[in-house]
Amino acid sequence: MTFKRFYHFVIGITVINYAMMLFYTTPILRAESGGLWPLGIRITGYDLADALAYNAALSDEGRQLYVTTQAMLDTLFPALLALTLMLTIYQLAPKLPALFLTPLAGALFYYYENAAINQILVGTGPDAGLVEMASLLTTLKFASIALSLMIILWLWRKGKARG
């Protein structure tokens, strides 16, 4: 398999995984929590009151979806997204592997965030320290993704300017 084929395959799997979360599990989780957004989607984070409200509002069916389908999709997605972003950076700047650290950091934040949210929803429940850590990880995840996309845009524009 050529690099180009592998790259397109990874992008395709990443898009399918994301679409399943966006159009299947997220709407159900919202419906099963009285319209509240799942914690991991709240770009600016959340506080203890938000976590308590979401935890209380989430139905048993929503919680079951979270620990099965959503957990599976959200286990694959951070690695797929990081790989997609790293391959894109590699294509644009193969001699700058240090730039791979941004998507890798994002994946690590994402995995730790998932573990913390899982603890909030199906483990010990929300407490101030756990929610503060989960919220920080959520915002760091989104910041890392945004920074990775800005790096890609910068590299693309830099390459386009060279001709």
DRENLO-863138 format. One record per residue: residue number from 1; x, y, z of N, C-alpha, C, O, CB in turn. Coordinates in pm, whole numbers, plus 50000, padded with zeros to 5 digits. Last residue first. Glycine has a CB too. Example, Ala and Ser with C-alpha at 12.3 -4.5 7.8 and 13.67 -1.06 7.14 Angstrom:
REM residues 2
{site 2,{51285,49775,50708},{51367,49894,50714},{51290,50003,50787},{51341,50114,50804},{51408,49940,50572}}
{site 1,{51319,49431,50780},{51230,49550,50780},{51320,49670,50780},{51424,49668,50846},{51131,49553,50905}}
END
This chain:
REM residues 163
{site 163,{50540,52779,49600},{50506,52750,49462},{50486,52608,49433},{50456,52572,49320},{50606,52800,49374}}
{site 162,{50567,52897,49837},{50690,52859,49767},{50663,52818,49624},{50752,52821,49538},{50761,52746,49841}}
{site 161,{50306,52921,49916},{50379,53044,49884},{50508,53015,49808},{50553,53095,49727},{50410,53122,50011}}
{site 160,{50246,52658,49977},{50179,52721,49862},{50252,52847,49819},{50260,52877,49700},{50033,52754,49896}}
{site 159,{50398,52624,50209},{50428,52546,50089},{50366,52605,49963},{50427,52602,49856},{50381,52403,50106}}
{site 158,{50263,52803,50376},{50406,52821,50351},{50447,52744,50225},{50523,52796,50143},{50488,52772,50474}}
{site 157,{50011,52688,50380},{50028,52823,50321},{50173,52849,50288},{50205,52910,50186},{49975,52932,50416}}
{site 156,{50077,52445,50508},{50016,52445,50375},{50035,52579,50306},{50071,52585,50189},{49867,52410,50385}}
{site 155,{50173,52537,50754},{50262,52462,50664},{50208,52460,50521},{50284,52473,50425},{50280,52318,50715}}
{site 154,{49936,52662,50852},{50060,52739,50833},{50154,52668,50736},{50210,52732,50646},{50131,52761,50968}}
{site 153,{49764,52439,50864},{49731,52553,50779},{49855,52637,50750},{49876,52678,50636},{49623,52640,50845}}
{site 152,{49905,52284,51052},{49880,52233,50917},{49849,52347,50822},{49901,52352,50710},{49763,52131,50919}}
{site 151,{49891,52455,51274},{50022,52415,51220},{50006,52367,51076},{50084,52404,50988},{50087,52304,51308}}
{site 150,{49615,52459,51312},{49685,52584,51277},{49823,52554,51219},{49867,52622,51126},{49697,52675,51400}}
{site 149,{49575,52191,51384},{49514,52243,51260},{49578,52374,51216},{49594,52398,51097},{49363,52263,51280}}
{site 148,{49715,52190,51627},{49755,52101,51517},{49700,52151,51384},{49771,52152,51283},{49707,51957,51544}}
{site 147,{49560,52373,51771},{49700,52405,51741},{49751,52318,51626},{49823,52366,51539},{49789,52386,51866}}
{site 146,{49320,52226,51789},{49322,52357,51720},{49465,52394,51681},{49488,52441,51570},{49261,52467,51810}}
{site 145,{49410,52008,51941},{49355,51986,51807},{49360,52116,51726},{49399,52116,51610},{49209,51934,51816}}
{site 144,{49487,52144,52173},{49586,52068,52096},{49538,52041,51954},{49615,52051,51859},{49617,51936,52165}}
{site 143,{49240,52246,52258},{49350,52338,52226},{49456,52268,52141},{49509,52328,52048},{49413,52394,52356}}
{site 142,{49098,52010,52310},{49055,52098,52201},{49163,52198,52162},{49177,52230,52044},{48928,52173,52242}}
{site 141,{49258,51915,52525},{49233,51833,52405},{49196,51923,52288},{49255,51913,52181},{49119,51729,52432}}
{site 140,{49230,52122,52710},{49362,52095,52652},{49350,52010,52525},{49425,52030,52429},{49453,52024,52754}}
{site 139,{48959,52093,52773},{49004,52216,52706},{49142,52197,52644},{49169,52251,52537},{49006,52333,52806}}
{site 138,{48968,51834,52889},{48880,51863,52775},{48929,51987,52701},{48938,51986,52578},{48734,51883,52822}}
{site 137,{49143,51873,53102},{49182,51782,52994},{49096,51805,52869},{49146,51797,52757},{49170,51636,53040}}
{site 136,{48983,52044,53258},{49112,52091,53205},{49157,52004,53089},{49203,52056,52987},{49219,52090,53316}}
{site 135,{48775,51864,53317},{48748,51986,53241},{48876,52043,53180},{48876,52085,53065},{48682,52090,53332}}
{site 134,{48912,51673,53470},{48847,51633,53345},{48821,51755,53257},{48844,51750,53136},{48715,51559,53374}}
{site 133,{48993,51833,53691},{49093,51768,53606},{49033,51731,53470},{49094,51755,53366},{49150,51643,53675}}
{site 132,{48743,51908,53792},{48839,52011,53751},{48944,51953,53658},{48980,52015,53557},{48907,52073,53875}}
{site 131,{48638,51656,53852},{48573,51739,53750},{48669,51847,53701},{48675,51875,53581},{48444,51803,53805}}
{site 130,{48813,51576,54057},{48801,51496,53935},{48741,51579,53822},{48788,51573,53708},{48715,51371,53961}}
{site 129,{48766,51778,54252},{48898,51756,54193},{48894,51681,54062},{48962,51717,53967},{48985,51682,54289}}
{site 128,{48483,51753,54309},{48542,51878,54260},{48676,51856,54191},{48699,51910,54083},{48560,51975,54376}}
{site 127,{48335,51459,54169},{48381,51536,54285},{48463,51651,54229},{48506,51647,54114},{48466,51447,54386}}
{site 126,{48094,51243,54025},{48168,51369,54020},{48211,51417,54159},{48132,51416,54253},{48084,51476,53953}}
{site 125,{48162,50885,54052},{48076,51003,54041},{48160,51129,54048},{48280,51125,54074},{47970,51003,54151}}
{site 124,{48308,50655,54043},{48280,50712,54175},{48186,50830,54171},{48134,50872,54275},{48409,50753,54239}}
{site 123,{48177,50562,53741},{48265,50523,53850},{48219,50582,53982},{48106,50561,54026},{48408,50565,53822}}
{site 122,{48031,50666,53539},{48002,50527,53579},{48090,50478,53693},{48078,50363,53735},{48019,50436,53460}}
{site 121,{48092,50943,53520},{47962,50892,53480},{47930,50751,53529},{47815,50721,53558},{47953,50893,53333}}
{site 120,{48353,50987,53622},{48242,51074,53663},{48108,51007,53637},{48018,51012,53722},{48249,51208,53587}}
{site 119,{48497,50794,53486},{48492,50788,53632},{48376,50873,53685},{48310,50836,53782},{48627,50837,53693}}
{site 118,{48466,50893,53228},{48413,50761,53261},{48399,50746,53413},{48300,50692,53462},{48505,50649,53204}}
{site 117,{48612,51126,53255},{48467,51135,53234},{48401,51002,53264},{48291,50998,53320},{48436,51179,53089}}
{site 116,{48871,51014,53286},{48813,51097,53391},{48661,51107,53377},{48589,51097,53476},{48875,51237,53389}}
{site 115,{48903,50880,53042},{48910,50805,53168},{48845,50884,53281},{48772,50827,53363},{49057,50772,53204}}
{site 114,{48886,51097,52863},{48789,50987,52857},{48786,50908,52987},{48679,50872,53036},{48820,50895,52740}}
{site 113,{49118,51238,52942},{48986,51299,52958},{48879,51190,52958},{48789,51191,53042},{48959,51403,52847}}
{site 112,{49313,51060,52857},{49300,51088,53001},{49164,51152,53031},{49103,51124,53134},{49414,51179,53049}}
{site 111,{49264,51074,52579},{49250,50947,52651},{49235,50968,52801},{49153,50902,52866},{49372,50858,52623}}
{site 110,{49311,51350,52530},{49182,51290,52497},{49162,51161,52577},{49055,51140,52635},{49173,51262,52345}}
{site 109,{49580,51382,52596},{49477,51457,52671},{49340,51392,52653},{49263,51380,52748},{49473,51605,52625}}
{site 108,{49681,51212,52393},{49699,51179,52535},{49598,51253,52622},{49538,51194,52711},{49842,51213,52581}}
{site 107,{49604,51354,52164},{49553,51219,52185},{49567,51179,52332},{49477,51118,52389},{49628,51118,52095}}
{site 106,{49752,51593,52202},{49607,51596,52196},{49545,51459,52221},{49445,51448,52292},{49562,51647,52061}}
{site 105,{50011,51493,52182},{49965,51549,52310},{49813,51553,52313},{49752,51521,52415},{50024,51691,52332}}
{site 104,{50003,51427,51910},{50023,51322,52011},{49978,51369,52148},{49913,51295,52222},{50171,51281,52016}}
{site 103,{49975,51677,51787},{49865,51581,51780},{49880,51467,51881},{49780,51416,51932},{49856,51524,51640}}
{site 102,{50235,51780,51887},{50107,51846,51914},{49989,51750,51899},{49908,51741,51992},{50088,51966,51819}}
{site 101,{50441,51620,51790},{50412,51620,51933},{50277,51684,51965},{50211,51644,52062},{50521,51692,52008}}
{site 100,{50497,51661,51529},{50407,51550,51560},{50365,51552,51707},{50264,51492,51743},{50474,51416,51527}}
{site 99,{50694,51848,51516},{50557,51898,51506},{50454,51788,51535},{50337,51818,51561},{50533,51957,51368}}
{site 98,{50924,51703,51504},{50887,51757,51635},{50744,51810,51634},{50680,51816,51739},{50984,51868,51676}}
{site 97,{50976,51646,51236},{50897,51549,51314},{50859,51599,51454},{50768,51543,51516},{50976,51421,51328}}
{site 96,{51033,51792,50980},{51002,51855,51109},{50919,51762,51198},{50806,51794,51233},{50926,51987,51086}}
{site 95,{51055,51689,50731},{51180,51709,50805},{51159,51777,50939},{51255,51816,51005},{51277,51790,50722}}
{site 94,{50805,51686,50613},{50863,51559,50658},{50991,51574,50740},{51029,51482,50812},{50892,51473,50539}}
{site 93,{50559,51867,50593},{50692,51900,50648},{50759,51773,50702},{50769,51755,50823},{50680,52007,50761}}
{site 92,{50334,51761,50468},{50368,51901,50446},{50509,51937,50492},{50572,52027,50435},{50269,51989,50517}}
{site 91,{50326,51497,50552},{50318,51527,50409},{50364,51669,50379},{50427,51694,50276},{50175,51507,50359}}
{site 90,{50331,51533,50829},{50443,51467,50761},{50444,51498,50612},{50549,51523,50552},{50437,51315,50783}}
{site 89,{50080,51648,50867},{50200,51726,50897},{50321,51666,50826},{50404,51739,50771},{50226,51732,51050}}
{site 88,{49930,51423,50795},{49915,51548,50720},{50036,51637,50742},{50090,51696,50648},{49786,51622,50762}}
{site 87,{50008,51242,50988},{50036,51211,50847},{50024,51336,50761},{50099,51353,50665},{49940,51103,50796}}
{site 86,{49908,51376,51216},{50052,51352,51201},{50089,51322,51056},{50190,51371,51006},{50096,51236,51292}}
{site 85,{49631,51373,51168},{49701,51501,51178},{49852,51483,51159},{49916,51565,51093},{49673,51567,51314}}
{site 84,{49588,51092,51165},{49550,51176,51051},{49627,51307,51052},{49682,51348,50950},{49398,51203,51051}}
{site 83,{49676,51026,51425},{49744,50971,51308},{49714,51053,51183},{49803,51080,51103},{49703,50824,51287}}
{site 82,{49488,51167,51579},{49630,51198,51591},{49707,51148,51469},{49792,51219,51415},{49688,51136,51719}}
{site 81,{49252,51034,51494},{49270,51177,51470},{49417,51216,51476},{49467,51288,51390},{49189,51260,51571}}
{site 80,{49306,50773,51585},{49281,50799,51443},{49304,50946,51410},{49366,50979,51309},{49139,50758,51405}}
{site 79,{49331,50816,51861},{49445,50762,51785},{49429,50790,51636},{49525,50827,51569},{49460,50610,51809}}
{site 78,{49072,50917,51923},{49193,50996,51950},{49315,50948,51871},{49392,51029,51819},{49225,50991,52098}}
{site 77,{48888,50701,51825},{48900,50833,51763},{49028,50910,51798},{49088,50966,51706},{48783,50914,51801}}
{site 76,{48880,50466,51979},{48947,50467,51849},{48980,50608,51800},{49085,50632,51741},{48860,50397,51746}}
{site 75,{48737,50546,52199},{48868,50483,52220},{48948,50485,52090},{49070,50502,52092},{48851,50337,52272}}
{site 74,{48503,50639,52103},{48591,50738,52165},{48725,50678,52207},{48816,50751,52246},{48523,50800,52285}}
{site 73,{48383,50400,52021},{48417,50502,51921},{48520,50600,51977},{48613,50640,51906},{48290,50577,51877}}
{site 72,{48357,50278,52276},{48434,50214,52169},{48478,50317,52065},{48595,50321,52026},{48351,50103,52102}}
{site 71,{48195,50463,52412},{48329,50432,52464},{48416,50367,52356},{48535,50398,52346},{48319,50339,52586}}
{site 70,{47962,50453,52256},{48040,50577,52263},{48182,50549,52312},{48278,50606,52261},{47971,50679,52355}}
{site 69,{47883,50176,52301},{47911,50231,52168},{47998,50355,52173},{48098,50363,52102},{47781,50263,52097}}
{site 68,{47918,50160,52615},{47934,50062,52508},{47978,50131,52379},{48097,50141,52352},{47803,49983,52486}}
{site 67,{47884,50370,52785},{47986,50270,52822},{48006,50164,52714},{48102,50087,52721},{47947,50203,52952}}
{site 66,{47677,50516,52652},{47808,50577,52678},{47914,50470,52703},{48024,50478,52647},{47800,50672,52798}}
{site 65,{47463,50342,52660},{47519,50380,52530},{47660,50436,52549},{47750,50408,52470},{47429,50483,52458}}
{site 64,{47425,50348,52939},{47459,50222,52873},{47520,50249,52735},{47619,50185,52698},{47335,50133,52859}}
{site 63,{47349,50614,52973},{47471,50567,53038},{47519,50437,52973},{47639,50417,52954},{47447,50546,53191}}
{site 62,{47108,50608,52833},{47218,50693,52788},{47351,50649,52846},{47453,50648,52777},{47190,50837,52825}}
{site 61,{46965,50433,52996},{46989,50397,52856},{47104,50479,52798},{47187,50427,52724},{46861,50419,52772}}
{site 60,{46954,50580,53232},{47024,50452,53232},{47057,50407,53090},{47163,50350,53065},{46940,50345,53304}}
{site 59,{47009,50933,53149},{46927,50815,53179},{47013,50689,53183},{47129,50690,53142},{46815,50800,53075}}
{site 58,{47145,51216,53291},{47169,51106,53197},{47092,50982,53239},{47108,50932,53351},{47321,51075,53187}}
{site 57,{47106,51392,53504},{47010,51392,53394},{47025,51272,53301},{46928,51230,53238},{47024,51519,53314}}
{site 56,{47324,51353,53673},{47189,51328,53723},{47088,51315,53609},{46995,51235,53617},{47146,51441,53817}}
{site 55,{47536,51425,53505},{47534,51292,53565},{47394,51257,53614},{47350,51143,53597},{47634,51284,53680}}
{site 54,{47470,51693,53454},{47475,51597,53345},{47463,51455,53398},{47388,51373,53344},{47604,51613,53263}}
{site 53,{47487,51801,53715},{47362,51810,53639},{47359,51707,53527},{47258,51641,53506},{47346,51952,53581}}
{site 52,{47755,51749,53779},{47648,51692,53862},{47516,51692,53785},{47442,51594,53790},{47633,51771,53992}}
{site 51,{47879,51903,53580},{47900,51758,53584},{47791,51689,53667},{47742,51583,53628},{48040,51726,53642}}
{site 50,{47792,52162,53653},{47762,52107,53520},{47772,51955,53520},{47685,51886,53467},{47858,52167,53415}}
{site 49,{47903,52182,53911},{47758,52190,53894},{47716,52132,53759},{47615,52062,53750},{47710,52336,53907}}
{site 48,{48178,52171,53852},{48116,52064,53929},{47964,52064,53912},{47903,51958,53899},{48152,52076,54077}}
{site 47,{48209,52285,53507},{48240,52288,53650},{48165,52176,53720},{48097,52096,53656},{48203,52426,53712}}
{site 46,{48382,52274,53192},{48263,52262,53274},{48306,52265,53419},{48424,52250,53451},{48183,52131,53241}}
{site 45,{48505,52378,52864},{48510,52308,52992},{48377,52312,53066},{48274,52350,53010},{48618,52367,53078}}
{site 44,{48482,52478,52615},{48534,52569,52718},{48537,52505,52856},{48568,52572,52955},{48451,52695,52722}}
{site 43,{48371,52258,52477},{48503,52311,52440},{48563,52398,52550},{48684,52392,52573},{48492,52391,52312}}
{site 42,{48217,51988,52549},{48211,52126,52598},{48349,52190,52587},{48433,52177,52676},{48160,52131,52745}}
{site 41,{48234,51727,52498},{48211,51813,52382},{48215,51960,52422},{48216,52048,52335},{48077,51780,52316}}
{site 40,{48249,51582,52732},{48367,51586,52645},{48353,51673,52523},{48451,51692,52450},{48399,51450,52602}}
{site 39,{47986,51595,52839},{48096,51672,52898},{48214,51687,52803},{48273,51795,52795},{48142,51606,53027}}
{site 38,{47711,51638,52610},{47807,51553,52683},{47929,51635,52728},{47968,51731,52662},{47852,51434,52595}}
{site 37,{47459,51885,52665},{47574,51840,52585},{47661,51748,52669},{47683,51776,52787},{47656,51961,52531}}
{site 36,{47116,51811,52737},{47248,51860,52780},{47358,51804,52688},{47348,51691,52640},{47277,51820,52927}}
{site 35,{46870,51702,52679},{46922,51805,52590},{47058,51861,52629},{47111,51949,52561},{46827,51917,52583}}
{site 34,{46823,51501,52865},{46737,51618,52865},{46790,51733,52782},{46760,51849,52810},{46716,51665,53004}}
{site 33,{46980,51289,52812},{47019,51376,52924},{46937,51505,52927},{46979,51605,52985},{47169,51409,52915}}
{site 32,{46901,51161,52587},{46896,51083,52711},{46942,51163,52833},{46943,51111,52945},{46981,50959,52698}}
{site 31,{46961,51349,52392},{46821,51317,52420},{46806,51246,52554},{46709,51269,52627},{46764,51230,52308}}
{site 30,{47242,51334,52404},{47172,51460,52435},{47026,51433,52470},{46973,51488,52567},{47181,51558,52315}}
{site 29,{47282,51070,52323},{47326,51112,52456},{47259,51242,52498},{47224,51260,52615},{47478,51128,52459}}
{site 28,{47179,51093,52061},{47113,51006,52159},{47153,51045,52300},{47067,51054,52388},{47149,50858,52133}}
{site 27,{47362,51274,51943},{47220,51308,51953},{47145,51220,52055},{47057,51269,52126},{47154,51294,51816}}
{site 26,{47606,51116,51980},{47586,51246,52046},{47438,51285,52051},{47391,51326,52158},{47665,51355,51973}}
{site 25,{47575,50878,51819},{47579,50872,51966},{47552,51007,52033},{47482,51011,52134},{47712,50820,52011}}
{site 24,{47523,50992,51543},{47453,50881,51607},{47458,50893,51760},{47355,50915,51823},{47515,50747,51563}}
{site 23,{47667,51210,51449},{47530,51193,51401},{47453,51078,51467},{47332,51067,51450},{47532,51171,51255}}
{site 22,{47917,51202,51588},{47845,51328,51566},{47697,51306,51535},{47611,51376,51590},{47909,51405,51453}}
{site 21,{47998,50935,51583},{47980,51005,51711},{47891,51128,51693},{47802,51153,51774},{48117,51045,51769}}
{site 20,{47998,50889,51309},{47916,50804,51395},{47894,50870,51531},{47784,50862,51587},{47982,50666,51413}}
{site 19,{48187,51079,51229},{48048,51093,51185},{47955,51008,51271},{47844,51050,51302},{48034,51054,51038}}
{site 18,{48421,50969,51337},{48371,51097,51386},{48224,51116,51350},{48145,51162,51433},{48454,51212,51327}}
{site 17,{48440,50733,51181},{48432,50726,51327},{48372,50855,51384},{48284,50850,51469},{48571,50701,51388}}
{site 16,{48461,50848,50924},{48350,50757,50956},{48331,50750,51108},{48218,50758,51156},{48375,50616,50898}}
{site 15,{48703,50991,50953},{48578,51062,50922},{48457,50976,50956},{48360,51026,51013},{48574,51102,50772}}
{site 14,{48882,50777,50998},{48867,50884,51098},{48735,50958,51077},{48662,50983,51173},{48985,50983,51090}}
{site 13,{48862,50636,50760},{48822,50570,50885},{48798,50675,50994},{48704,50663,51072},{48929,50468,50931}}
{site 12,{48965,50837,50583},{48830,50780,50568},{48779,50716,50696},{48665,50740,50736},{48830,50677,50457}}
{site 11,{49227,50874,50678},{49132,50986,50678},{48989,50933,50670},{48901,50980,50742},{49161,51083,50559}}
{site 10,{49327,50615,50625},{49321,50666,50763},{49222,50782,50773},{49142,50788,50866},{49461,50711,50811}}
{site 9,{49307,50614,50342},{49237,50513,50423},{49219,50563,50567},{49110,50554,50623},{49314,50379,50422}}
{site 8,{49481,50820,50274},{49338,50833,50243},{49254,50733,50321},{49142,50765,50362},{49315,50814,50093}}
{site 7,{49722,50700,50366},{49678,50831,50416},{49527,50849,50393},{49456,50890,50484},{49756,50944,50346}}
{site 6,{49736,50475,50204},{49726,50460,50349},{49671,50588,50411},{49584,50584,50499},{49864,50425,50410}}
{site 5,{49764,50599,49953},{49649,50513,49980},{49627,50496,50130},{49514,50503,50179},{49669,50375,49915}}
{site 4,{50008,50735,49994},{49888,50809,49959},{49762,50727,49989},{49665,50779,50044},{49891,50849,49811}}
{site 3,{50189,50527,50041},{50162,50626,50146},{50029,50697,50119},{49949,50717,50210},{50277,50729,50155}}
{site 2,{50061,50213,49912},{50139,50336,49903},{50102,50430,50019},{50000,50413,50085},{50116,50406,49767}}
{site 1,{50085,49882,50000},{50000,50000,50000},{50090,50124,50000},{50183,50135,50080},{49903,50000,50123}}
END
